[in-house]
Amino acid sequence: MAEEAGFAIEPNGFYVPPKDLVALRRAIEFLLDRPADRIRLGAAGRKIVSSLMTVEQFAERVAQVVDETVGGRSPNGSVGRATAAELVAPQ
């Protein structure tokens, strides 16, 4: 099913080809329809990430991605680097 939809299920998540929005949509729909797979894949991914970095390191990496994606704007709209606190604070 997954391969026919354009994405591949791997032990710790999905492989969706870059820029393939249809495959991304189908992968998300796959998870929406399968709560047990959501839980299993989420736990597997969480285990991998937590073995590779701390919460602070993860937040720093997310800040880098946000910075690259939105051209240096933090979540509060100011120009400059977003802090980890800004990234996790409720909006």
TIPA-657496 format. One line per field, with one value per residue (C-alpha): residue number from 1; x, y, z; residue in one letter. Coordinates in nm, 2 decimals, always signed. Layout:
! residues N
resi = (NUM|...)
u = (X|...)
v = (Y|...)
w = (Z|...)
resn = (A|...)
***
This chain:
! residues 91
resi = (1|2|3|4|5|6|7|8|9|10|11|12|13|14|15|16|17|18|19|20|21|22|23|24|25|26|27|28|29|30|31|32|33|34|35|36|37|38|39|40|41|42|43|44|45|46|47|48|49|50|51|52|53|54|55|56|57|58|59|60|61|62|63|64|65|66|67|68|69|70|71|72|73|74|75|76|77|78|79|80|81|82|83|84|85|86|87|88|89|90|91)
u = (+0.00|+0.27|+0.49|+0.20|+0.12|+0.47|+0.62|+0.81|+0.75|+1.08|+1.13|+1.16|+0.94|+0.87|+1.07|+0.89|+1.07|+1.17|+0.92|+0.66|+0.36|+0.12|+0.33|+0.36|-0.02|-0.07|+0.19|+0.01|-0.33|-0.18|-0.08|-0.42|-0.59|-0.36|-0.32|-0.12|+0.14|+0.15|+0.23|+0.49|+0.67|+0.66|+0.82|+1.08|+1.17|+1.17|+1.41|+1.65|+1.64|+1.69|+1.99|+2.15|+2.08|+1.94|+1.62|+1.83|+2.03|+1.71|+1.56|+1.88|+1.86|+1.49|+1.59|+1.85|+1.59|+1.34|+1.60|+1.69|+1.33|+1.19|+1.49|+1.60|+1.26|+1.18|+0.83|+0.74|+0.81|+1.13|+1.43|+1.71|+1.76|+1.47|+1.56|+1.46|+1.22|+1.04|+1.02|+0.85|+0.64|+0.27|+0.16)
v = (+0.00|+0.25|+0.19|+0.23|+0.56|+0.69|+0.66|+0.38|+0.27|+0.21|+0.07|+0.42|+0.63|+0.71|+0.79|+1.04|+1.17|+1.53|+1.78|+1.50|+1.67|+1.40|+1.12|+1.34|+1.38|+1.01|+0.93|+1.16|+1.01|+0.66|+0.76|+0.94|+0.61|+0.39|+0.50|+0.19|+0.27|+0.64|+0.53|+0.27|+0.50|+0.79|+0.59|+0.46|+0.80|+0.95|+0.68|+0.76|+1.13|+1.11|+0.88|+1.14|+1.47|+1.65|+1.85|+2.16|+2.04|+1.94|+2.29|+2.45|+2.24|+2.33|+2.70|+2.66|+2.51|+2.78|+3.04|+2.90|+2.85|+3.19|+3.40|+3.49|+3.57|+3.43|+3.30|+3.63|+3.80|+3.98|+3.96|+3.74|+3.40|+3.23|+3.10|+2.75|+2.91|+3.09|+2.77|+2.58|+2.86|+2.84|+3.09)
w = (+0.00|+0.10|-0.20|-0.43|-0.26|-0.33|+0.02|+0.20|+0.56|+0.74|+1.09|+1.24|+1.01|+0.65|+0.35|+0.13|-0.18|-0.16|-0.29|-0.34|-0.18|-0.29|-0.13|+0.19|+0.21|+0.16|+0.43|+0.68|+0.58|+0.64|+1.00|+1.06|+0.98|+1.19|+1.56|+1.65|+1.38|+1.49|+1.84|+1.73|+1.48|+1.72|+2.00|+1.77|+1.64|+1.99|+2.10|+1.81|+1.86|+2.24|+2.19|+1.95|+2.13|+2.43|+2.43|+2.42|+2.12|+1.94|+2.01|+1.87|+1.55|+1.51|+1.56|+1.28|+1.05|+1.13|+1.07|+0.73|+0.63|+0.73|+0.66|+1.01|+1.16|+1.51|+1.59|+1.75|+1.42|+1.52|+1.30|+1.44|+1.58|+1.76|+2.10|+2.22|+2.46|+2.18|+1.98|+2.26|+2.41|+2.35|+2.09)
resn = (M|A|E|E|A|G|F|A|I|E|P|N|G|F|Y|V|P|P|K|D|L|V|A|L|R|R|A|I|E|F|L|L|D|R|P|A|D|R|I|R|L|G|A|A|G|R|K|I|V|S|S|L|M|T|V|E|Q|F|A|E|R|V|A|Q|V|V|D|E|T|V|G|G|R|S|P|N|G|S|V|G|R|A|T|A|A|E|L|V|A|P|Q)
***
